[in-house]
Amino acid sequence: SLSSKEKDLVKRISLFPAAVEEAGDNYSPAIIANYCYELVKEFNQFYHDHSILGEANESVKNFRLVLASAVGKVVQTGMGLLGVEMPERM
């Protein structure tokens, strides 16, 4: 069963296309910047509260690795739309 923080992250990731569309409709790149900021802030809290590599349950660990990867891809895409280069690793 997913934790509430995991559910929140999945939901926030799913909102990325809508944020991009809204930014385009309103000619406001700040919407993408704010979306990425909120996503990273939420992921940081998740990472602080939940172990990823130290998780004993393999299924949970694999899910969290995929979730972390998805967050990274969305942030990289969002920053790319803004013309901001991101490092490969942090």
C-alpha positions as CSV (number, residue, x, y, z in Angstrom):
1,S,0.0,0.0,0.0
2,L,1.3,3.4,-0.9
3,S,2.0,6.0,1.8
4,S,0.2,9.3,1.6
5,K,3.4,11.0,0.5
6,E,3.9,8.5,-2.3
7,K,0.3,9.1,-3.5
8,D,0.8,12.9,-3.3
9,L,4.0,12.6,-5.5
10,V,2.3,10.4,-8.1
11,K,-0.6,12.8,-8.2
12,R,1.7,15.8,-8.6
13,I,3.7,14.1,-11.4
14,S,0.4,13.5,-13.2
15,L,-0.4,17.2,-13.2
16,F,2.7,18.2,-15.2
17,P,1.0,18.2,-18.6
18,A,-1.7,20.4,-17.3
19,A,0.9,22.8,-15.8
20,V,2.7,23.0,-19.2
21,E,-0.6,23.6,-21.0
22,E,-1.6,26.3,-18.5
23,A,1.8,28.0,-18.9
24,G,1.4,28.0,-22.7
25,D,-2.2,29.3,-22.6
26,N,-1.2,32.1,-20.3
27,Y,2.3,32.8,-21.7
28,S,3.6,32.3,-18.2
29,P,6.7,30.2,-17.8
30,A,6.5,31.0,-14.1
31,I,3.8,28.3,-13.9
32,I,6.3,25.6,-14.9
33,A,8.9,27.0,-12.5
34,N,6.5,27.0,-9.6
35,Y,5.3,23.5,-10.5
36,C,8.9,22.2,-10.5
37,Y,9.6,23.9,-7.3
38,E,6.6,22.4,-5.6
39,L,7.4,18.9,-7.0
40,V,11.0,19.1,-5.8
41,K,9.9,20.4,-2.4
42,E,7.4,17.5,-2.0
43,F,10.0,15.0,-3.2
44,N,12.6,16.3,-0.7
45,Q,10.1,15.8,2.1
46,F,9.3,12.3,0.9
47,Y,13.1,11.5,0.6
48,H,13.6,12.8,4.2
49,D,10.8,10.6,5.6
50,H,11.1,7.4,3.5
51,S,14.1,5.2,2.8
52,I,14.6,4.3,-0.8
53,L,17.7,2.1,-1.1
54,G,17.5,1.0,2.5
55,E,13.9,-0.3,2.1
56,A,13.7,-4.0,3.0
57,N,10.7,-4.7,0.8
58,E,12.0,-5.2,-2.7
59,S,8.6,-4.2,-4.3
60,V,8.5,-1.0,-2.3
61,K,12.1,-0.2,-3.0
62,N,11.6,-0.7,-6.7
63,F,8.5,1.5,-6.7
64,R,10.4,4.3,-4.9
65,L,13.3,4.1,-7.4
66,V,10.8,4.4,-10.3
67,L,9.1,7.3,-8.5
68,A,12.4,9.1,-7.9
69,S,13.3,8.6,-11.5
70,A,10.0,9.9,-12.7
71,V,10.4,13.0,-10.5
72,G,13.9,13.6,-12.0
73,K,12.6,13.2,-15.5
74,V,9.7,15.7,-15.0
75,V,12.0,18.2,-13.3
76,Q,14.6,17.9,-16.1
77,T,11.8,18.3,-18.8
78,G,10.3,21.3,-17.0
79,M,13.6,23.0,-16.6
80,G,14.5,22.2,-20.2
81,L,11.3,24.0,-21.3
82,L,12.5,27.0,-19.3
83,G,16.0,26.8,-20.9
84,V,17.7,25.7,-17.7
85,E,20.3,23.0,-17.9
86,M,20.2,20.4,-15.1
87,P,23.1,18.2,-13.9
88,E,22.9,14.5,-14.6
89,R,23.3,13.7,-10.8
90,M,22.7,15.6,-7.6
